[in-house]
Amino acid sequence: MPSKYMLIADDVFDVTPGARARSQLVRECGFDLAEKLKSPTKLLYVQNPNDATMKSTDRERIKSTLQQIRQSNKKTQVVEAFGNPVDEIFRMETGSSAPGMVVMGTAGKKGLERFFLGSVAEEVVRNAVVPVMVIGPKVKAAPSAKAKILVATDLTSNSRRAEAYAKKLAKALNAEVVFLHSTIETLRVADQYAAASGTAFMDQTTMDTLNAKSKEALLKKTKLFKSAGVKCTFKMDQHQPTSQAAIAAETATGKYRYLVMGTHGRSAFVKAFLGSTARETIMSSAVPTIVIRSHNK
């Protein structure tokens, strides 16, 4: 996996205790992965013009925090900017020296709702060309080095780029991959198509056929990963009512270090971030979520 630098975009200017703890966790997760991938790191701190009235004591604390980061991570370049965070992130992401990944965090449920509805994270995740790792509110610590990588797949082209990235990441980290597929979600989508075509309900034979084809596709994917030297298995969830619920339950087992998923697809499993699926997945995932755009454009 290329050792391009990792861009950690962090909100050091939020001085509330919860935000400070989240900020530290974002840095820990970013530094942890960068070290394992042998990637240089850049920390981007963007001050919004609305923060111009910040108290002098808070400014001093931020200045001290940045200085501590520089001293403790001498190989890390700290980039300070003033303006729109989205503009600054994309300026670096599309520049001549683009990062290999952008790392971002959230500040809890209330902050997350604000975070995704028309602000920084939504714009970055929806439009970034490079992978974006989001540290959601359920993430409490940096990932375990021995844990596996969970890959959410809907078995369509929407998941292919995420699957390809997961394979490269697993090889770089010498990690096992587990594919997770929601059969209930697949049946729900198929039922919608059936209804649209004039077939009111799917019979048991049709559902059994769909499940068999899903299993066959997952077996092919695991075989492909194994042929590349990556230990790989799969799970077909048949109990959780939604794909995001299946992912949340699986990440909560403590067996995984990262969740990898695609977005910008049109299926019920992987929606654009304006929909609820991806948002709820990141909100409920107990591990950092690495989001890969399904298409470059």
Short mmCIF file of the C-alpha atoms (twelve columns), coordinates in Angstrom:
data_MODEL
# 
_entry.id   MODEL 
# 
loop_
_atom_site.group_PDB 
_atom_site.id 
_atom_site.type_symbol 
_atom_site.label_atom_id 
_atom_site.label_alt_id 
_atom_site.label_comp_id 
_atom_site.label_asym_id 
_atom_site.label_seq_id 
_atom_site.Cartn_x 
_atom_site.Cartn_y 
_atom_site.Cartn_z 
_atom_site.pdbx_PDB_model_num 
ATOM 1   C CA . MET A 1   0.000   0.000   0.000   1 
ATOM 2   C CA . PRO A 2   1.462   3.425   -0.993  1 
ATOM 3   C CA . SER A 3   2.915   5.428   1.864   1 
ATOM 4   C CA . LYS A 4   1.283   8.745   0.975   1 
ATOM 5   C CA . TYR A 5   0.849   11.012  3.938   1 
ATOM 6   C CA . MET A 6   -2.215  10.789  6.144   1 
ATOM 7   C CA . LEU A 7   -4.167  14.009  6.653   1 
ATOM 8   C CA . ILE A 8   -5.753  14.240  10.105  1 
ATOM 9   C CA . ALA A 9   -8.360  17.004  10.080  1 
ATOM 10  C CA . ASP A 10  -9.149  17.792  13.696  1 
ATOM 11  C CA . ASP A 11  -11.207 20.407  15.509  1 
ATOM 12  C CA . VAL A 12  -8.723  21.536  18.139  1 
ATOM 13  C CA . PHE A 13  -10.640 24.799  18.482  1 
ATOM 14  C CA . ASP A 14  -13.598 23.141  20.230  1 
ATOM 15  C CA . VAL A 15  -12.595 23.549  23.866  1 
ATOM 16  C CA . THR A 16  -15.394 21.570  25.540  1 
ATOM 17  C CA . PRO A 17  -14.185 18.540  27.576  1 
ATOM 18  C CA . GLY A 18  -15.998 16.029  25.354  1 
ATOM 19  C CA . ALA A 19  -14.598 17.562  22.181  1 
ATOM 20  C CA . ARG A 20  -11.073 17.595  23.612  1 
ATOM 21  C CA . ALA A 21  -11.302 13.880  24.424  1 
ATOM 22  C CA . ARG A 22  -12.674 13.164  20.953  1 
ATOM 23  C CA . SER A 23  -9.895  15.247  19.396  1 
ATOM 24  C CA . GLN A 24  -7.268  13.193  21.198  1 
ATOM 25  C CA . LEU A 25  -8.896  9.936   20.075  1 
ATOM 26  C CA . VAL A 26  -8.981  11.106  16.452  1 
ATOM 27  C CA . ARG A 27  -5.256  11.805  16.619  1 
ATOM 28  C CA . GLU A 28  -4.554  8.467   18.299  1 
ATOM 29  C CA . CYS A 29  -6.460  6.538   15.632  1 
ATOM 30  C CA . GLY A 30  -4.787  8.483   12.847  1 
ATOM 31  C CA . PHE A 31  -1.280  8.134   14.254  1 
ATOM 32  C CA . ASP A 32  -1.857  4.438   14.978  1 
ATOM 33  C CA . LEU A 33  -2.798  3.591   11.391  1 
ATOM 34  C CA . ALA A 34  -0.138  5.886   9.931   1 
ATOM 35  C CA . GLU A 35  2.547   4.166   11.991  1 
ATOM 36  C CA . LYS A 36  1.436   0.714   10.852  1 
ATOM 37  C CA . LEU A 37  1.357   1.830   7.212   1 
ATOM 38  C CA . LYS A 38  4.632   3.728   7.613   1 
ATOM 39  C CA . SER A 39  2.905   6.852   6.321   1 
ATOM 40  C CA . PRO A 40  3.921   10.435  7.158   1 
ATOM 41  C CA . THR A 41  1.227   12.501  8.859   1 
ATOM 42  C CA . LYS A 42  -0.054  16.039  8.584   1 
ATOM 43  C CA . LEU A 43  -2.436  17.525  11.135  1 
ATOM 44  C CA . LEU A 44  -4.761  20.166  9.760   1 
ATOM 45  C CA . TYR A 45  -6.387  22.625  12.156  1 
ATOM 46  C CA . VAL A 46  -8.715  25.129  10.563  1 
ATOM 47  C CA . GLN A 47  -10.054 28.067  12.546  1 
ATOM 48  C CA . ASN A 48  -13.471 29.180  11.370  1 
ATOM 49  C CA . PRO A 49  -13.955 32.968  11.082  1 
ATOM 50  C CA . ASN A 50  -16.858 32.599  13.520  1 
ATOM 51  C CA . ASP A 51  -14.317 31.649  16.193  1 
ATOM 52  C CA . ALA A 52  -12.627 35.042  16.018  1 
ATOM 53  C CA . THR A 53  -14.152 36.017  19.359  1 
ATOM 54  C CA . MET A 54  -12.578 33.062  21.168  1 
ATOM 55  C CA . LYS A 55  -11.413 33.773  24.712  1 
ATOM 56  C CA . SER A 56  -7.727  34.462  25.186  1 
ATOM 57  C CA . THR A 57  -7.459  31.585  27.676  1 
ATOM 58  C CA . ASP A 58  -8.823  29.174  25.073  1 
ATOM 59  C CA . ARG A 59  -6.406  30.514  22.474  1 
ATOM 60  C CA . GLU A 60  -3.515  29.905  24.841  1 
ATOM 61  C CA . ARG A 61  -4.705  26.366  25.514  1 
ATOM 62  C CA . ILE A 62  -4.935  25.661  21.779  1 
ATOM 63  C CA . LYS A 63  -1.501  27.144  21.191  1 
ATOM 64  C CA . SER A 64  -0.127  24.942  23.969  1 
ATOM 65  C CA . THR A 65  -1.867  21.859  22.538  1 
ATOM 66  C CA . LEU A 66  -0.398  22.421  19.082  1 
ATOM 67  C CA . GLN A 67  3.041   22.932  20.577  1 
ATOM 68  C CA . GLN A 68  2.756   19.678  22.524  1 
ATOM 69  C CA . ILE A 69  1.737   17.845  19.359  1 
ATOM 70  C CA . ARG A 70  4.743   19.236  17.501  1 
ATOM 71  C CA . GLN A 71  7.098   18.191  20.276  1 
ATOM 72  C CA . SER A 72  5.664   14.694  20.779  1 
ATOM 73  C CA . ASN A 73  5.327   13.950  17.060  1 
ATOM 74  C CA . LYS A 74  8.375   15.515  15.477  1 
ATOM 75  C CA . LYS A 75  7.742   13.728  12.167  1 
ATOM 76  C CA . THR A 76  4.246   15.200  11.974  1 
ATOM 77  C CA . GLN A 77  3.687   18.465  10.161  1 
ATOM 78  C CA . VAL A 78  1.092   20.674  11.839  1 
ATOM 79  C CA . VAL A 79  -0.787  22.835  9.339   1 
ATOM 80  C CA . GLU A 80  -2.785  25.772  10.717  1 
ATOM 81  C CA . ALA A 81  -5.303  27.525  8.500   1 
ATOM 82  C CA . PHE A 82  -8.020  30.140  8.840   1 
ATOM 83  C CA . GLY A 83  -11.231 29.872  6.839   1 
ATOM 84  C CA . ASN A 84  -13.682 27.219  5.722   1 
ATOM 85  C CA . PRO A 85  -12.642 23.732  6.922   1 
ATOM 86  C CA . VAL A 86  -14.096 22.007  3.849   1 
ATOM 87  C CA . ASP A 87  -12.234 24.308  1.470   1 
ATOM 88  C CA . GLU A 88  -8.942  23.769  3.291   1 
ATOM 89  C CA . ILE A 89  -9.329  19.989  3.377   1 
ATOM 90  C CA . PHE A 90  -10.100 19.823  -0.349  1 
ATOM 91  C CA . ARG A 91  -7.294  22.263  -1.121  1 
ATOM 92  C CA . MET A 92  -4.860  19.746  0.361   1 
ATOM 93  C CA . GLU A 93  -6.705  16.691  -0.963  1 
ATOM 94  C CA . THR A 94  -6.620  17.920  -4.560  1 
ATOM 95  C CA . GLY A 95  -3.207  19.569  -4.418  1 
ATOM 96  C CA . SER A 96  -0.004  18.395  -6.062  1 
ATOM 97  C CA . SER A 97  0.851   16.439  -2.918  1 
ATOM 98  C CA . ALA A 98  -2.428  14.679  -2.116  1 
ATOM 99  C CA . PRO A 99  -2.910  12.539  1.012   1 
ATOM 100 C CA . GLY A 100 -3.576  8.818   0.929   1 
ATOM 101 C CA . MET A 101 -6.346  9.186   3.497   1 
ATOM 102 C CA . VAL A 102 -8.261  11.838  5.424   1 
ATOM 103 C CA . VAL A 103 -9.021  11.159  9.100   1 
ATOM 104 C CA . MET A 104 -11.893 12.972  10.813  1 
ATOM 105 C CA . GLY A 105 -13.929 12.653  14.003  1 
ATOM 106 C CA . THR A 106 -17.321 13.423  15.449  1 
ATOM 107 C CA . ALA A 107 -18.250 15.005  18.756  1 
ATOM 108 C CA . GLY A 108 -21.193 12.872  19.840  1 
ATOM 109 C CA . LYS A 109 -24.818 12.438  18.796  1 
ATOM 110 C CA . LYS A 110 -25.870 16.078  18.831  1 
ATOM 111 C CA . GLY A 111 -22.647 17.119  17.164  1 
ATOM 112 C CA . LEU A 112 -22.911 14.246  14.701  1 
ATOM 113 C CA . GLU A 113 -26.352 15.313  13.511  1 
ATOM 114 C CA . ARG A 114 -25.001 18.801  12.907  1 
ATOM 115 C CA . PHE A 115 -21.819 17.259  11.472  1 
ATOM 116 C CA . PHE A 116 -23.625 15.343  8.743   1 
ATOM 117 C CA . LEU A 117 -26.375 17.759  7.802   1 
ATOM 118 C CA . GLY A 118 -24.744 20.143  5.355   1 
ATOM 119 C CA . SER A 119 -21.407 20.659  7.099   1 
ATOM 120 C CA . VAL A 120 -17.809 19.490  7.095   1 
ATOM 121 C CA . ALA A 121 -18.030 15.703  7.274   1 
ATOM 122 C CA . GLU A 122 -20.867 15.327  4.815   1 
ATOM 123 C CA . GLU A 123 -19.055 17.400  2.213   1 
ATOM 124 C CA . VAL A 124 -15.737 15.640  2.742   1 
ATOM 125 C CA . VAL A 125 -17.057 12.076  2.809   1 
ATOM 126 C CA . ARG A 126 -19.380 12.578  -0.137  1 
ATOM 127 C CA . ASN A 127 -16.796 14.265  -2.355  1 
ATOM 128 C CA . ALA A 128 -13.327 13.143  -1.305  1 
ATOM 129 C CA . VAL A 129 -11.497 11.046  -3.886  1 
ATOM 130 C CA . VAL A 130 -9.290  9.409   -1.252  1 
ATOM 131 C CA . PRO A 131 -10.537 7.149   1.566   1 
ATOM 132 C CA . VAL A 132 -11.935 8.942   4.622   1 
ATOM 133 C CA . MET A 133 -11.687 7.385   8.079   1 
ATOM 134 C CA . VAL A 134 -14.387 8.681   10.427  1 
ATOM 135 C CA . ILE A 135 -14.135 8.200   14.187  1 
ATOM 136 C CA . GLY A 136 -17.777 7.954   15.237  1 
ATOM 137 C CA . PRO A 137 -19.259 8.563   18.702  1 
ATOM 138 C CA . LYS A 138 -19.307 4.849   19.609  1 
ATOM 139 C CA . VAL A 139 -15.541 4.505   19.109  1 
ATOM 140 C CA . LYS A 140 -13.897 4.612   22.527  1 
ATOM 141 C CA . ALA A 141 -10.285 3.627   21.860  1 
ATOM 142 C CA . ALA A 142 -7.718  3.135   19.118  1 
ATOM 143 C CA . PRO A 143 -8.147  -0.229  17.328  1 
ATOM 144 C CA . SER A 144 -6.563  -3.433  18.599  1 
ATOM 145 C CA . ALA A 145 -3.602  -4.564  16.528  1 
ATOM 146 C CA . LYS A 146 -4.835  -8.175  16.521  1 
ATOM 147 C CA . ALA A 147 -8.383  -7.435  15.395  1 
ATOM 148 C CA . LYS A 148 -9.878  -8.131  11.968  1 
ATOM 149 C CA . ILE A 149 -11.166 -5.833  9.230   1 
ATOM 150 C CA . LEU A 150 -14.918 -5.901  8.629   1 
ATOM 151 C CA . VAL A 151 -16.031 -5.181  5.065   1 
ATOM 152 C CA . ALA A 152 -19.690 -4.330  4.496   1 
ATOM 153 C CA . THR A 153 -20.775 -5.411  1.027   1 
ATOM 154 C CA . ASP A 154 -24.024 -5.350  -0.932  1 
ATOM 155 C CA . LEU A 155 -22.406 -7.591  -3.583  1 
ATOM 156 C CA . THR A 156 -22.836 -4.948  -6.302  1 
ATOM 157 C CA . SER A 157 -20.430 -2.604  -8.063  1 
ATOM 158 C CA . ASN A 158 -21.096 -0.075  -5.293  1 
ATOM 159 C CA . SER A 159 -18.863 -2.109  -2.974  1 
ATOM 160 C CA . ARG A 160 -16.040 -3.046  -5.358  1 
ATOM 161 C CA . ARG A 161 -13.709 -0.137  -4.674  1 
ATOM 162 C CA . ALA A 162 -14.172 -0.586  -0.925  1 
ATOM 163 C CA . GLU A 163 -13.421 -4.297  -1.249  1 
ATOM 164 C CA . ALA A 164 -10.290 -3.602  -3.293  1 
ATOM 165 C CA . TYR A 165 -9.087  -1.087  -0.719  1 
ATOM 166 C CA . ALA A 166 -9.793  -3.518  2.125   1 
ATOM 167 C CA . LYS A 167 -7.656  -6.156  0.429   1 
ATOM 168 C CA . LYS A 168 -4.708  -3.772  0.139   1 
ATOM 169 C CA . LEU A 169 -5.156  -2.608  3.726   1 
ATOM 170 C CA . ALA A 170 -5.344  -6.174  5.024   1 
ATOM 171 C CA . LYS A 171 -2.138  -7.116  3.217   1 
ATOM 172 C CA . ALA A 172 -0.356  -4.068  4.611   1 
ATOM 173 C CA . LEU A 173 -1.529  -4.812  8.159   1 
ATOM 174 C CA . ASN A 174 -1.366  -8.609  7.872   1 
ATOM 175 C CA . ALA A 175 -4.980  -8.664  9.013   1 
ATOM 176 C CA . GLU A 176 -7.867  -11.041 8.423   1 
ATOM 177 C CA . VAL A 177 -10.911 -9.794  6.510   1 
ATOM 178 C CA . VAL A 178 -14.533 -10.663 7.227   1 
ATOM 179 C CA . PHE A 179 -17.204 -9.825  4.652   1 
ATOM 180 C CA . LEU A 180 -20.605 -8.942  6.091   1 
ATOM 181 C CA . HIS A 181 -23.721 -9.097  3.944   1 
ATOM 182 C CA . SER A 182 -27.291 -8.400  5.043   1 
ATOM 183 C CA . THR A 183 -29.632 -10.912 3.416   1 
ATOM 184 C CA . ILE A 184 -32.706 -9.158  4.773   1 
ATOM 185 C CA . GLU A 185 -31.613 -5.926  3.083   1 
ATOM 186 C CA . THR A 186 -31.084 -7.783  -0.186  1 
ATOM 187 C CA . LEU A 187 -34.515 -9.387  0.022   1 
ATOM 188 C CA . ARG A 188 -36.093 -6.031  0.799   1 
ATOM 189 C CA . VAL A 189 -34.533 -4.439  -2.290  1 
ATOM 190 C CA . ALA A 190 -35.507 -7.421  -4.440  1 
ATOM 191 C CA . ASP A 191 -39.052 -7.215  -3.118  1 
ATOM 192 C CA . GLN A 192 -39.202 -3.540  -4.081  1 
ATOM 193 C CA . TYR A 193 -38.122 -4.389  -7.622  1 
ATOM 194 C CA . ALA A 194 -40.652 -7.212  -7.742  1 
ATOM 195 C CA . ALA A 195 -43.450 -4.897  -6.660  1 
ATOM 196 C CA . ALA A 196 -42.399 -2.302  -9.236  1 
ATOM 197 C CA . SER A 197 -42.533 -4.930  -11.971 1 
ATOM 198 C CA . GLY A 198 -46.029 -6.001  -10.993 1 
ATOM 199 C CA . THR A 199 -45.168 -9.000  -8.808  1 
ATOM 200 C CA . ALA A 200 -46.719 -8.340  -5.420  1 
ATOM 201 C CA . PHE A 201 -44.705 -10.836 -3.364  1 
ATOM 202 C CA . MET A 202 -41.683 -13.080 -3.712  1 
ATOM 203 C CA . ASP A 203 -42.227 -16.745 -2.957  1 
ATOM 204 C CA . GLN A 204 -39.939 -18.887 -0.807  1 
ATOM 205 C CA . THR A 205 -38.252 -20.429 -3.828  1 
ATOM 206 C CA . THR A 206 -37.216 -16.993 -5.098  1 
ATOM 207 C CA . MET A 207 -35.887 -15.988 -1.685  1 
ATOM 208 C CA . ASP A 208 -33.918 -19.220 -1.372  1 
ATOM 209 C CA . THR A 209 -32.436 -18.618 -4.816  1 
ATOM 210 C CA . LEU A 210 -31.362 -15.083 -3.890  1 
ATOM 211 C CA . ASN A 211 -29.733 -16.305 -0.682  1 
ATOM 212 C CA . ALA A 212 -27.926 -19.058 -2.574  1 
ATOM 213 C CA . LYS A 213 -26.613 -16.575 -5.136  1 
ATOM 214 C CA . SER A 214 -25.469 -14.235 -2.361  1 
ATOM 215 C CA . LYS A 215 -23.577 -17.071 -0.702  1 
ATOM 216 C CA . GLU A 216 -22.001 -18.029 -4.019  1 
ATOM 217 C CA . ALA A 217 -20.857 -14.432 -4.588  1 
ATOM 218 C CA . LEU A 218 -19.365 -14.239 -1.090  1 
ATOM 219 C CA . LEU A 219 -17.517 -17.521 -1.600  1 
ATOM 220 C CA . LYS A 220 -15.985 -16.118 -4.796  1 
ATOM 221 C CA . LYS A 221 -14.875 -12.965 -2.989  1 
ATOM 222 C CA . THR A 222 -13.261 -14.878 -0.139  1 
ATOM 223 C CA . LYS A 223 -11.495 -17.141 -2.638  1 
ATOM 224 C CA . LEU A 224 -10.147 -14.080 -4.462  1 
ATOM 225 C CA . PHE A 225 -8.809  -12.594 -1.221  1 
ATOM 226 C CA . LYS A 226 -7.222  -15.882 -0.190  1 
ATOM 227 C CA . SER A 227 -5.497  -16.161 -3.570  1 
ATOM 228 C CA . ALA A 228 -3.935  -12.763 -2.814  1 
ATOM 229 C CA . GLY A 229 -2.603  -14.050 0.508   1 
ATOM 230 C CA . VAL A 230 -5.304  -12.514 2.717   1 
ATOM 231 C CA . LYS A 231 -7.087  -14.688 5.252   1 
ATOM 232 C CA . CYS A 232 -10.787 -14.150 4.639   1 
ATOM 233 C CA . THR A 233 -14.216 -15.387 5.731   1 
ATOM 234 C CA . PHE A 234 -17.768 -14.101 5.400   1 
ATOM 235 C CA . LYS A 235 -20.986 -13.729 7.367   1 
ATOM 236 C CA . MET A 236 -24.535 -13.533 6.057   1 
ATOM 237 C CA . ASP A 237 -26.700 -11.751 8.593   1 
ATOM 238 C CA . GLN A 238 -30.264 -13.049 8.550   1 
ATOM 239 C CA . HIS A 239 -31.511 -11.608 11.838  1 
ATOM 240 C CA . GLN A 240 -31.002 -7.842  12.037  1 
ATOM 241 C CA . PRO A 241 -33.786 -5.749  10.441  1 
ATOM 242 C CA . THR A 242 -31.408 -3.429  8.573   1 
ATOM 243 C CA . SER A 243 -27.865 -3.459  7.237   1 
ATOM 244 C CA . GLN A 244 -26.769 -0.737  9.652   1 
ATOM 245 C CA . ALA A 245 -28.131 -2.746  12.584  1 
ATOM 246 C CA . ALA A 246 -26.214 -5.795  11.364  1 
ATOM 247 C CA . ILE A 247 -23.006 -3.772  11.093  1 
ATOM 248 C CA . ALA A 248 -23.471 -2.187  14.523  1 
ATOM 249 C CA . ALA A 249 -24.023 -5.562  16.159  1 
ATOM 250 C CA . GLU A 250 -20.972 -7.050  14.470  1 
ATOM 251 C CA . THR A 251 -18.599 -4.180  15.291  1 
ATOM 252 C CA . ALA A 252 -19.744 -4.332  18.928  1 
ATOM 253 C CA . THR A 253 -18.309 -7.848  19.308  1 
ATOM 254 C CA . GLY A 254 -14.802 -6.455  19.773  1 
ATOM 255 C CA . LYS A 255 -13.357 -8.607  16.990  1 
ATOM 256 C CA . TYR A 256 -12.617 -5.793  14.553  1 
ATOM 257 C CA . ARG A 257 -10.226 -2.904  14.179  1 
ATOM 258 C CA . TYR A 258 -11.824 -1.159  11.178  1 
ATOM 259 C CA . LEU A 259 -15.041 -1.145  9.194   1 
ATOM 260 C CA . VAL A 260 -14.616 -0.570  5.450   1 
ATOM 261 C CA . MET A 261 -17.618 0.384   3.322   1 
ATOM 262 C CA . GLY A 262 -18.500 2.099   0.069   1 
ATOM 263 C CA . THR A 263 -20.866 4.987   -0.455  1 
ATOM 264 C CA . HIS A 264 -22.605 6.918   -3.260  1 
ATOM 265 C CA . GLY A 265 -24.377 3.762   -4.349  1 
ATOM 266 C CA . ARG A 266 -28.054 3.693   -5.171  1 
ATOM 267 C CA . SER A 267 -28.923 0.502   -3.314  1 
ATOM 268 C CA . ALA A 268 -30.646 0.379   0.056   1 
ATOM 269 C CA . PHE A 269 -27.461 -1.021  1.580   1 
ATOM 270 C CA . VAL A 270 -25.041 1.719   0.605   1 
ATOM 271 C CA . LYS A 271 -26.762 5.073   0.186   1 
ATOM 272 C CA . ALA A 272 -25.270 8.487   -0.300  1 
ATOM 273 C CA . PHE A 273 -24.637 10.287  2.961   1 
ATOM 274 C CA . LEU A 274 -27.752 12.382  2.568   1 
ATOM 275 C CA . GLY A 275 -29.642 9.165   3.296   1 
ATOM 276 C CA . SER A 276 -29.852 7.442   6.628   1 
ATOM 277 C CA . THR A 277 -27.923 4.207   6.061   1 
ATOM 278 C CA . ALA A 278 -24.348 5.497   5.987   1 
ATOM 279 C CA . ARG A 279 -25.029 8.125   8.641   1 
ATOM 280 C CA . GLU A 280 -26.522 5.586   11.041  1 
ATOM 281 C CA . THR A 281 -23.717 3.141   10.301  1 
ATOM 282 C CA . ILE A 282 -21.029 5.606   11.356  1 
ATOM 283 C CA . MET A 283 -23.083 6.708   14.351  1 
ATOM 284 C CA . SER A 284 -23.423 3.132   15.579  1 
ATOM 285 C CA . SER A 285 -20.094 1.565   14.572  1 
ATOM 286 C CA . ALA A 286 -17.883 0.692   17.532  1 
ATOM 287 C CA . VAL A 287 -14.762 0.904   15.352  1 
ATOM 288 C CA . PRO A 288 -13.394 3.575   12.987  1 
ATOM 289 C CA . THR A 289 -15.228 3.530   9.653   1 
ATOM 290 C CA . ILE A 290 -13.196 3.853   6.455   1 
ATOM 291 C CA . VAL A 291 -15.449 5.146   3.683   1 
ATOM 292 C CA . ILE A 292 -14.532 4.635   0.034   1 
ATOM 293 C CA . ARG A 293 -16.417 6.427   -2.707  1 
ATOM 294 C CA . SER A 294 -18.012 3.911   -5.040  1 
ATOM 295 C CA . HIS A 295 -17.118 6.080   -8.033  1 
ATOM 296 C CA . ASN A 296 -14.409 8.656   -8.655  1 
ATOM 297 C CA . LYS A 297 -16.932 11.142  -10.034 1 
# 
